[in-house]
Amino acid sequence: MSCSIGQHHDLLISATTEMETPMNRSYLKYITSLILFGFNGIVASHISLSSYEIVFTRTLIGSLFLVIVFGFSKQKMRFLSNKSHFLYLSLSGVAMGASWMFLYEAYTQIGVSIATLAYYCGPVIVMILSPLLFKERMTSAKLIGFLAVLTGMLCVSGQAMSEEKTLFGLICGLLSAVMYAVMVIFNKKAVSITGLENSMWQLMASFATVFLFLGLKQDFSINIASGDWLPILILGIVNTGIGCYFYFSSIGLLPVQTVAICGYLEPLSALLFSAALLGERLSLVQILGALLILGGAAFGELYRRKLPANSSLTT
């Protein structure tokens, strides 16, 4: 009897470990993607193109990179097996392209700090809608963490919000947030298209959106200086190609509320990178806000109540 119980215990531990490993990898890839995205502003600051042209080159190079990687991986395409899911993924890609264009224009009009804050109203929209759209439960820990994150974002942006900014720039920032929410929601619905293929189609749809917009705006004409090529390639291959693959191959395996809360690590990392590499000073209130953001995101995700043995593992 003791041997049987021991074997059962070993099998239970093995099964639990197999379940946790993909989830842990998803968390690692998601956090890595957020750090890469947080570095976008640093890289883009070394590119002399307009905001729309930067997004165009970013999505073009990122798409080509993912197509090549997918070709070498010899994976089988699944998008034809469920056309409704492919439609959801395409709409998600269109929303991502539109979101980036609004965001980069907001950078130009109102500055990185307020534009980033406006953009990250997107996770708030996702969190509010997730109980209705995905039947996810709002736990007390996630709610406390979320409130801490919001408080931290207000602290970080307090000084910037007192400055006079253009109405057009604020509208662009808010529209980027709306498009962000649409992107996450539709991507979450494309459950049958995952991993590298998901990222590839998502970015290709984004590129098509920006391509059409740029054609209508300036007839596809772009003049790239020789000094712009290196940061453009870094932004396209590393920050976009690799970053999007990590991001979209992980969010489908994570709860929407987790994606929304931990997503605030991107603006936090952008703030830290700006301070370290661009010499931007942080006030004491902004430092407090940064701590609230990091602490709130960590608390909302890592704090878990002990569940009975027969309870569901999902929160």
URSUL-V350154 format. One record per pair of residues at least 24 apart in sequence whose ideal C-beta (glycine too) atoms are under 10 Angstrom apart, sorted by sequence separation. I is the first residue (numbers start at 1). J is the second residue. If there is no record, write none. Layout:
# URSUL-V350154
i=I j=J
i=I j=J
This chain:
# URSUL-V350154
i=268 j=292
i=124 j=149
i=268 j=293
i=269 j=294
i=123 j=149
i=124 j=150
i=267 j=293
i=268 j=294
i=264 j=292
i=265 j=293
i=120 j=149
i=121 j=150
i=124 j=153
i=264 j=293
i=265 j=294
i=268 j=297
i=63 j=93
i=120 j=150
i=264 j=294
i=121 j=153
i=261 j=293
i=264 j=296
i=265 j=297
i=120 j=153
i=207 j=240
i=264 j=297
i=265 j=298
i=59 j=93
i=206 j=240
i=263 j=297
i=261 j=296
i=262 j=297
i=117 j=153
i=261 j=297
i=262 j=298
i=264 j=300
i=59 j=96
i=116 j=153
i=117 j=154
i=203 j=240
i=260 j=297
i=261 j=298
i=59 j=97
i=203 j=241
i=206 j=244
i=261 j=299
i=262 j=300
i=58 j=97
i=117 j=156
i=118 j=157
i=258 j=297
i=261 j=300
i=262 j=301
i=116 j=156
i=117 j=157
i=260 j=300
i=261 j=301
i=56 j=97
i=59 j=100
i=116 j=157
i=199 j=240
i=200 j=241
i=203 j=244
i=55 j=97
i=58 j=100
i=59 j=101
i=199 j=241
i=202 j=244
i=203 j=245
i=258 j=300
i=55 j=98
i=113 j=156
i=114 j=157
i=117 j=160
i=199 j=242
i=202 j=245
i=257 j=300
i=258 j=301
i=55 j=99
i=56 j=100
i=113 j=157
i=116 j=160
i=117 j=161
i=199 j=243
i=200 j=244
i=257 j=301
i=55 j=100
i=56 j=101
i=115 j=160
i=199 j=244
i=200 j=245
i=202 j=247
i=203 j=248
i=54 j=100
i=55 j=101
i=58 j=104
i=113 j=159
i=114 j=160
i=198 j=244
i=199 j=245
i=202 j=248
i=255 j=301
i=54 j=101
i=55 j=102
i=113 j=160
i=114 j=161
i=118 j=165
i=198 j=245
i=199 j=246
i=201 j=248
i=254 j=301
i=52 j=100
i=55 j=103
i=112 j=160
i=113 j=161
i=199 j=247
i=200 j=248
i=51 j=100
i=52 j=101
i=55 j=104
i=111 j=160
i=114 j=163
i=196 j=245
i=198 j=247
i=199 j=248
i=51 j=101
i=54 j=104
i=55 j=105
i=110 j=160
i=113 j=163
i=115 j=165
i=195 j=245
i=198 j=248
i=199 j=249
i=51 j=102
i=53 j=104
i=114 j=165
i=118 j=169
i=126 j=177
i=134 j=185
i=197 j=248
i=198 j=249
i=51 j=103
i=52 j=104
i=111 j=163
i=118 j=170
i=121 j=173
i=122 j=174
i=125 j=177
i=129 j=181
i=133 j=185
i=196 j=248
i=197 j=249
i=51 j=104
i=52 j=105
i=54 j=107
i=110 j=163
i=118 j=171
i=119 j=172
i=120 j=173
i=121 j=174
i=124 j=177
i=125 j=178
i=128 j=181
i=195 j=248
i=196 j=249
i=198 j=251
i=50 j=104
i=51 j=105
i=110 j=164
i=111 j=165
i=115 j=169
i=118 j=172
i=119 j=173
i=122 j=176
i=123 j=177
i=126 j=180
i=127 j=181
i=130 j=184
i=134 j=188
i=194 j=248
i=195 j=249
i=198 j=252
i=49 j=104
i=50 j=105
i=51 j=106
i=110 j=165
i=114 j=169
i=115 j=170
i=118 j=173
i=119 j=174
i=121 j=176
i=122 j=177
i=125 j=180
i=126 j=181
i=129 j=184
i=130 j=185
i=133 j=188
i=134 j=189
i=193 j=248
i=194 j=249
i=195 j=250
i=51 j=107
i=52 j=108
i=109 j=165
i=110 j=166
i=114 j=170
i=117 j=173
i=118 j=174
i=119 j=175
i=120 j=176
i=121 j=177
i=122 j=178
i=124 j=180
i=125 j=181
i=126 j=182
i=129 j=185
i=133 j=189
i=194 j=250
i=51 j=108
i=109 j=166
i=110 j=167
i=115 j=172
i=116 j=173
i=118 j=175
i=119 j=176
i=120 j=177
i=121 j=178
i=122 j=179
i=123 j=180
i=124 j=181
i=125 j=182
i=126 j=183
i=195 j=252
i=258 j=315
i=50 j=108
i=51 j=109
i=108 j=166
i=109 j=167
i=110 j=168
i=111 j=169
i=115 j=173
i=118 j=176
i=119 j=177
i=122 j=180
i=123 j=181
i=126 j=184
i=130 j=188
i=190 j=248
i=194 j=252
i=195 j=253
i=257 j=315
i=106 j=165
i=109 j=168
i=110 j=169
i=114 j=173
i=118 j=177
i=119 j=178
i=121 j=180
i=122 j=181
i=125 j=184
i=126 j=185
i=193 j=252
i=194 j=253
i=255 j=314
i=40 j=100
i=44 j=104
i=106 j=166
i=109 j=169
i=110 j=170
i=116 j=176
i=117 j=177
i=119 j=179
i=120 j=180
i=121 j=181
i=122 j=182
i=125 j=185
i=187 j=247
i=255 j=315
i=108 j=169
i=109 j=170
i=110 j=171
i=115 j=176
i=119 j=180
i=122 j=183
i=123 j=184
i=187 j=248
i=191 j=252
i=45 j=107
i=106 j=168
i=107 j=169
i=109 j=171
i=110 j=172
i=111 j=173
i=122 j=184
i=126 j=188
i=190 j=252
i=40 j=103
i=41 j=104
i=44 j=107
i=105 j=168
i=106 j=169
i=109 j=172
i=110 j=173
i=188 j=251
i=189 j=252
i=40 j=104
i=105 j=169
i=106 j=170
i=108 j=172
i=109 j=173
i=184 j=248
i=187 j=251
i=188 j=252
i=106 j=171
i=107 j=172
i=183 j=248
i=187 j=252
i=41 j=107
i=105 j=171
i=106 j=172
i=107 j=173
i=188 j=254
i=40 j=107
i=45 j=112
i=102 j=169
i=105 j=172
i=106 j=173
i=184 j=251
i=188 j=255
i=44 j=112
i=104 j=172
i=105 j=173
i=106 j=174
i=183 j=251
i=188 j=256
i=102 j=171
i=103 j=172
i=106 j=175
i=107 j=176
i=102 j=172
i=103 j=173
i=105 j=175
i=106 j=176
i=41 j=112
i=101 j=172
i=102 j=173
i=105 j=176
i=106 j=177
i=185 j=256
i=188 j=259
i=40 j=112
i=102 j=174
i=103 j=175
i=104 j=176
i=184 j=256
i=187 j=259
i=102 j=175
i=103 j=176
i=41 j=115
i=101 j=175
i=102 j=176
i=103 j=177
i=41 j=116
i=101 j=176
i=102 j=177
i=184 j=259
i=99 j=175
i=100 j=176
i=102 j=178
i=103 j=179
i=184 j=260
i=98 j=175
i=99 j=176
i=102 j=179
i=103 j=180
i=38 j=116
i=98 j=176
i=99 j=177
i=101 j=179
i=102 j=180
i=99 j=178
i=100 j=179
i=181 j=260
i=184 j=263
i=98 j=178
i=99 j=179
i=100 j=180
i=98 j=179
i=99 j=180
i=97 j=179
i=98 j=180
i=99 j=181
i=95 j=178
i=96 j=179
i=99 j=182
i=100 j=183
i=180 j=263
i=95 j=179
i=96 j=180
i=98 j=182
i=99 j=183
i=94 j=179
i=95 j=180
i=98 j=183
i=95 j=181
i=96 j=182
i=97 j=183
i=92 j=179
i=95 j=182
i=96 j=183
i=94 j=182
i=95 j=183
i=96 j=184
i=94 j=183
i=95 j=184
i=92 j=182
i=93 j=183
i=95 j=185
i=96 j=186
i=91 j=182
i=92 j=183
i=95 j=186
i=96 j=187
i=91 j=183
i=92 j=184
i=94 j=186
i=95 j=187
i=92 j=185
i=93 j=186
i=91 j=185
i=92 j=186
i=93 j=187
i=91 j=186
i=92 j=187
i=90 j=186
i=91 j=187
i=92 j=188
i=88 j=185
i=89 j=186
i=92 j=189
i=93 j=190
i=88 j=186
i=89 j=187
i=91 j=189
i=92 j=190
i=87 j=186
i=88 j=187
i=91 j=190
i=88 j=188
i=89 j=189
i=90 j=190
i=85 j=186
i=88 j=189
i=89 j=190
i=87 j=189
i=88 j=190
i=87 j=190
i=88 j=191
i=89 j=192
i=85 j=189
i=86 j=190
i=88 j=192
i=89 j=193
i=84 j=189
i=85 j=190
i=88 j=193
i=93 j=198
i=97 j=202
i=101 j=206
i=84 j=190
i=85 j=191
i=86 j=192
i=92 j=198
i=93 j=199
i=96 j=202
i=97 j=203
i=100 j=206
i=85 j=192
i=86 j=193
i=93 j=200
i=95 j=202
i=96 j=203
i=97 j=204
i=99 j=206
i=82 j=190
i=84 j=192
i=85 j=193
i=89 j=197
i=93 j=201
i=94 j=202
i=97 j=205
i=98 j=206
i=101 j=209
i=82 j=191
i=85 j=194
i=89 j=198
i=92 j=201
i=93 j=202
i=96 j=205
i=97 j=206
i=100 j=209
i=101 j=210
i=82 j=192
i=89 j=199
i=92 j=202
i=93 j=203
i=95 j=205
i=96 j=206
i=97 j=207
i=99 j=209
i=100 j=210
i=157 j=267
i=79 j=190
i=81 j=192
i=82 j=193
i=89 j=200
i=90 j=201
i=93 j=204
i=94 j=205
i=95 j=206
i=96 j=207
i=97 j=208
i=98 j=209
i=146 j=257
i=149 j=260
i=153 j=264
i=156 j=267
i=81 j=193
i=89 j=201
i=90 j=202
i=93 j=205
i=94 j=206
i=97 j=209
i=98 j=210
i=101 j=213
i=145 j=257
i=149 j=261
i=152 j=264
i=156 j=268
i=79 j=192
i=85 j=198
i=89 j=202
i=92 j=205
i=93 j=206
i=96 j=209
i=97 j=210
i=101 j=214
i=142 j=255
i=148 j=261
i=149 j=262
i=78 j=192
i=79 j=193
i=90 j=204
i=91 j=205
i=92 j=206
i=93 j=207
i=94 j=208
i=95 j=209
i=96 j=210
i=97 j=211
i=143 j=257
i=146 j=260
i=149 j=263
i=150 j=264
i=153 j=267
i=157 j=271
i=78 j=193
i=86 j=201
i=89 j=204
i=90 j=205
i=93 j=208
i=94 j=209
i=97 j=212
i=98 j=213
i=142 j=257
i=146 j=261
i=149 j=264
i=152 j=267
i=153 j=268
i=156 j=271
i=77 j=193
i=78 j=194
i=89 j=205
i=90 j=206
i=93 j=209
i=94 j=210
i=97 j=213
i=139 j=255
i=142 j=258
i=145 j=261
i=148 j=264
i=149 j=265
i=152 j=268
i=78 j=195
i=145 j=262
i=79 j=197
i=90 j=208
i=94 j=212
i=137 j=255
i=139 j=257
i=142 j=260
i=143 j=261
i=146 j=264
i=149 j=267
i=78 j=197
i=79 j=198
i=86 j=205
i=90 j=209
i=136 j=255
i=138 j=257
i=142 j=261
i=145 j=264
i=149 j=268
i=75 j=195
i=77 j=197
i=78 j=198
i=136 j=256
i=137 j=257
i=141 j=261
i=51 j=172
i=75 j=196
i=76 j=197
i=79 j=200
i=134 j=255
i=136 j=257
i=73 j=195
i=75 j=197
i=79 j=201
i=134 j=256
i=136 j=258
i=73 j=196
i=77 j=200
i=133 j=256
i=134 j=257
i=73 j=197
i=77 j=201
i=159 j=283
i=70 j=195
i=75 j=200
i=130 j=255
i=131 j=256
i=158 j=283
i=70 j=196
i=130 j=256
i=131 j=257
i=156 j=282
i=159 j=285
i=160 j=286
i=69 j=196
i=70 j=197
i=129 j=256
i=130 j=257
i=156 j=283
i=158 j=285
i=159 j=286
i=155 j=283
i=157 j=285
i=158 j=286
i=70 j=199
i=71 j=200
i=127 j=256
i=130 j=259
i=155 j=284
i=156 j=285
i=157 j=286
i=66 j=196
i=69 j=199
i=70 j=200
i=126 j=256
i=127 j=257
i=130 j=260
i=155 j=285
i=156 j=286
i=66 j=197
i=69 j=200
i=70 j=201
i=126 j=257
i=127 j=258
i=129 j=260
i=154 j=285
i=155 j=286
i=156 j=287
i=158 j=289
i=66 j=198
i=68 j=200
i=127 j=259
i=128 j=260
i=155 j=287
i=156 j=288
i=157 j=289
i=66 j=199
i=67 j=200
i=123 j=256
i=126 j=259
i=127 j=260
i=155 j=288
i=156 j=289
i=66 j=200
i=123 j=257
i=126 j=260
i=127 j=261
i=152 j=286
i=155 j=289
i=156 j=290
i=65 j=200
i=66 j=201
i=125 j=260
i=126 j=261
i=154 j=289
i=155 j=290
i=63 j=199
i=66 j=202
i=67 j=203
i=123 j=259
i=124 j=260
i=127 j=263
i=152 j=288
i=153 j=289
i=155 j=291
i=156 j=292
i=62 j=199
i=63 j=200
i=66 j=203
i=67 j=204
i=123 j=260
i=126 j=263
i=151 j=288
i=152 j=289
i=153 j=290
i=155 j=292
i=156 j=293
i=62 j=200
i=63 j=201
i=65 j=203
i=66 j=204
i=122 j=260
i=123 j=261
i=151 j=289
i=152 j=290
i=154 j=292
i=155 j=293
i=63 j=202
i=64 j=203
i=123 j=262
i=152 j=291
i=153 j=292
i=62 j=202
i=63 j=203
i=64 j=204
i=100 j=240
i=120 j=260
i=123 j=263
i=124 j=264
i=149 j=289
i=152 j=292
i=153 j=293
i=62 j=203
i=63 j=204
i=122 j=263
i=123 j=264
i=151 j=292
i=152 j=293
i=61 j=203
i=62 j=204
i=63 j=205
i=150 j=292
i=151 j=293
i=152 j=294
i=60 j=203
i=63 j=206
i=64 j=207
i=120 j=263
i=123 j=266
i=148 j=291
i=149 j=292
i=150 j=293
i=152 j=295
i=153 j=296
i=59 j=203
i=60 j=204
i=62 j=206
i=63 j=207
i=120 j=264
i=148 j=292
i=149 j=293
i=152 j=296
i=58 j=203
i=59 j=204
i=62 j=207
i=63 j=208
i=147 j=292
i=148 j=293
i=149 j=294
i=151 j=296
i=152 j=297
i=59 j=205
i=60 j=206
i=61 j=207
i=120 j=266
i=148 j=294
i=149 j=295
i=150 j=296
i=59 j=206
i=60 j=207
i=119 j=266
i=120 j=267
i=145 j=292
i=148 j=295
i=149 j=296
i=58 j=206
i=59 j=207
i=63 j=211
i=96 j=244
i=119 j=267
i=120 j=268
i=145 j=293
i=148 j=296
i=149 j=297
i=58 j=207
i=59 j=208
i=147 j=296
i=148 j=297
i=57 j=207
i=59 j=209
i=60 j=210
i=116 j=266
i=117 j=267
i=145 j=295
i=146 j=296
i=148 j=298
i=149 j=299
i=55 j=206
i=56 j=207
i=59 j=210
i=60 j=211
i=116 j=267
i=145 j=296
i=146 j=297
i=148 j=299
i=149 j=300
i=55 j=207
i=58 j=210
i=59 j=211
i=96 j=248
i=115 j=267
i=116 j=268
i=144 j=296
i=145 j=297
i=148 j=300
i=57 j=210
i=145 j=298
i=146 j=299
i=147 j=300
i=55 j=209
i=56 j=210
i=113 j=267
i=116 j=270
i=142 j=296
i=145 j=299
i=146 j=300
i=55 j=210
i=56 j=211
i=93 j=248
i=112 j=267
i=116 j=271
i=144 j=299
i=145 j=300
i=54 j=210
i=92 j=248
i=144 j=300
i=145 j=301
i=53 j=210
i=56 j=213
i=113 j=270
i=142 j=299
i=143 j=300
i=145 j=302
i=52 j=210
i=55 j=213
i=56 j=214
i=112 j=270
i=113 j=271
i=116 j=274
i=141 j=299
i=142 j=300
i=145 j=303
i=55 j=214
i=56 j=215
i=89 j=248
i=112 j=271
i=141 j=300
i=142 j=301
i=144 j=303
i=140 j=300
i=141 j=301
i=52 j=213
i=53 j=214
i=113 j=274
i=139 j=300
i=141 j=302
i=142 j=303
i=52 j=214
i=112 j=274
i=141 j=303
i=140 j=303
i=141 j=304
i=50 j=214
i=53 j=217
i=56 j=220
i=139 j=303
i=141 j=305
i=52 j=217
i=53 j=218
i=57 j=222
i=139 j=304
i=140 j=305
i=52 j=218
i=56 j=222
i=112 j=278
i=139 j=305
i=50 j=217
i=57 j=224
i=113 j=280
i=50 j=218
i=53 j=221
i=65 j=233
i=112 j=280
i=53 j=222
i=52 j=222
i=53 j=223
i=53 j=224
i=57 j=228
i=61 j=232
i=65 j=236
i=66 j=237
i=50 j=222
i=57 j=229
i=60 j=232
i=61 j=233
i=64 j=236
i=65 j=237
i=69 j=241
i=49 j=222
i=61 j=234
i=62 j=235
i=63 j=236
i=64 j=237
i=65 j=238
i=68 j=241
i=69 j=242
i=113 j=286
i=120 j=293
i=142 j=315
i=49 j=223
i=54 j=228
i=57 j=231
i=58 j=232
i=61 j=235
i=62 j=236
i=66 j=240
i=67 j=241
i=141 j=315
i=48 j=223
i=49 j=224
i=53 j=228
i=57 j=232
i=61 j=236
i=62 j=237
i=65 j=240
i=66 j=241
i=70 j=245
i=48 j=224
i=49 j=225
i=57 j=233
i=60 j=236
i=61 j=237
i=62 j=238
i=65 j=241
i=66 j=242
i=69 j=245
i=139 j=315
i=47 j=224
i=48 j=225
i=54 j=231
i=58 j=235
i=59 j=236
i=61 j=238
i=62 j=239
i=63 j=240
i=64 j=241
i=65 j=242
i=137 j=314
i=138 j=315
i=47 j=225
i=54 j=232
i=57 j=235
i=58 j=236
i=62 j=240
i=63 j=241
i=66 j=244
i=136 j=314
i=137 j=315
i=48 j=227
i=49 j=228
i=53 j=232
i=57 j=236
i=58 j=237
i=61 j=240
i=62 j=241
i=65 j=244
i=66 j=245
i=136 j=315
i=47 j=227
i=48 j=228
i=55 j=235
i=60 j=240
i=61 j=241
i=62 j=242
i=65 j=245
i=46 j=227
i=47 j=228
i=54 j=235
i=58 j=239
i=59 j=240
i=62 j=243
i=63 j=244
i=46 j=228
i=47 j=229
i=49 j=231
i=54 j=236
i=58 j=240
i=59 j=241
i=62 j=244
i=66 j=248
i=47 j=230
i=48 j=231
i=49 j=232
i=57 j=240
i=58 j=241
i=62 j=245
i=46 j=230
i=47 j=231
i=46 j=231
i=47 j=232
i=55 j=240
i=59 j=244
i=45 j=231
i=46 j=232
i=58 j=244
i=43 j=230
i=44 j=231
i=47 j=234
i=43 j=231
i=44 j=232
i=46 j=234
i=47 j=235
i=42 j=231
i=43 j=232
i=46 j=235
i=43 j=233
i=43 j=234
i=44 j=235
i=42 j=234
i=43 j=235
i=42 j=235
i=43 j=236
i=40 j=234
i=39 j=234
i=40 j=235
i=43 j=238
i=44 j=239
i=39 j=235
i=43 j=239
i=42 j=239
i=43 j=240
i=36 j=235
i=39 j=238
i=40 j=239
i=39 j=239
i=40 j=240
i=38 j=239
i=36 j=238
i=37 j=239
i=36 j=239
i=37 j=240
i=40 j=243
i=35 j=239
i=36 j=240
i=39 j=243
i=36 j=241
i=38 j=243
i=33 j=239
i=36 j=242
i=37 j=243
i=36 j=243
i=37 j=244
i=35 j=243
i=36 j=244
i=33 j=242
i=34 j=243
i=37 j=246
i=32 j=242
i=33 j=243
i=36 j=246
i=37 j=247
i=32 j=243
i=33 j=244
i=35 j=246
i=36 j=247
i=33 j=245
i=34 j=246
i=29 j=242
i=33 j=246
i=34 j=247
i=29 j=243
i=32 j=246
i=33 j=247
i=31 j=246
i=32 j=247
i=33 j=248
i=29 j=245
i=30 j=246
i=33 j=249
i=29 j=246
i=30 j=247
i=33 j=250
i=28 j=246
i=29 j=247
i=30 j=248
i=32 j=250
i=33 j=251
i=29 j=248
i=30 j=249
i=31 j=250
i=26 j=246
i=29 j=249
i=30 j=250
i=29 j=250
i=30 j=251
i=28 j=250
i=29 j=251
i=26 j=249
i=27 j=250
i=30 j=253
i=25 j=249
i=26 j=250
i=29 j=253
i=30 j=254
i=25 j=250
i=26 j=251
i=29 j=254
i=26 j=252
i=27 j=253
i=37 j=263
i=40 j=266
i=41 j=267
i=23 j=250
i=26 j=253
i=27 j=254
i=38 j=265
i=39 j=266
i=22 j=250
i=25 j=253
i=26 j=254
i=30 j=258
i=34 j=262
i=37 j=265
i=38 j=266
i=42 j=270
i=30 j=259
i=34 j=263
i=37 j=266
i=38 j=267
i=41 j=270
i=45 j=274
i=23 j=253
i=33 j=263
i=34 j=264
i=35 j=265
i=36 j=266
i=37 j=267
i=38 j=268
i=39 j=269
i=40 j=270
i=41 j=271
i=43 j=273
i=22 j=253
i=23 j=254
i=27 j=258
i=31 j=262
i=34 j=265
i=35 j=266
i=38 j=269
i=39 j=270
i=42 j=273
i=26 j=258
i=30 j=262
i=33 j=265
i=34 j=266
i=37 j=269
i=38 j=270
i=41 j=273
i=42 j=274
i=45 j=277
i=30 j=263
i=33 j=266
i=34 j=267
i=35 j=268
i=36 j=269
i=37 j=270
i=38 j=271
i=40 j=273
i=41 j=274
i=45 j=278
i=31 j=265
i=34 j=268
i=35 j=269
i=38 j=272
i=39 j=273
i=42 j=276
i=27 j=262
i=30 j=265
i=31 j=266
i=34 j=269
i=35 j=270
i=38 j=273
i=42 j=277
i=34 j=270
i=38 j=274
i=41 j=277
i=42 j=278
i=35 j=272
i=41 j=278
i=31 j=269
i=35 j=273
i=39 j=277
i=34 j=297
i=27 j=301
i=23 j=313
i=20 j=313
i=19 j=313
i=12 j=309
i=16 j=313
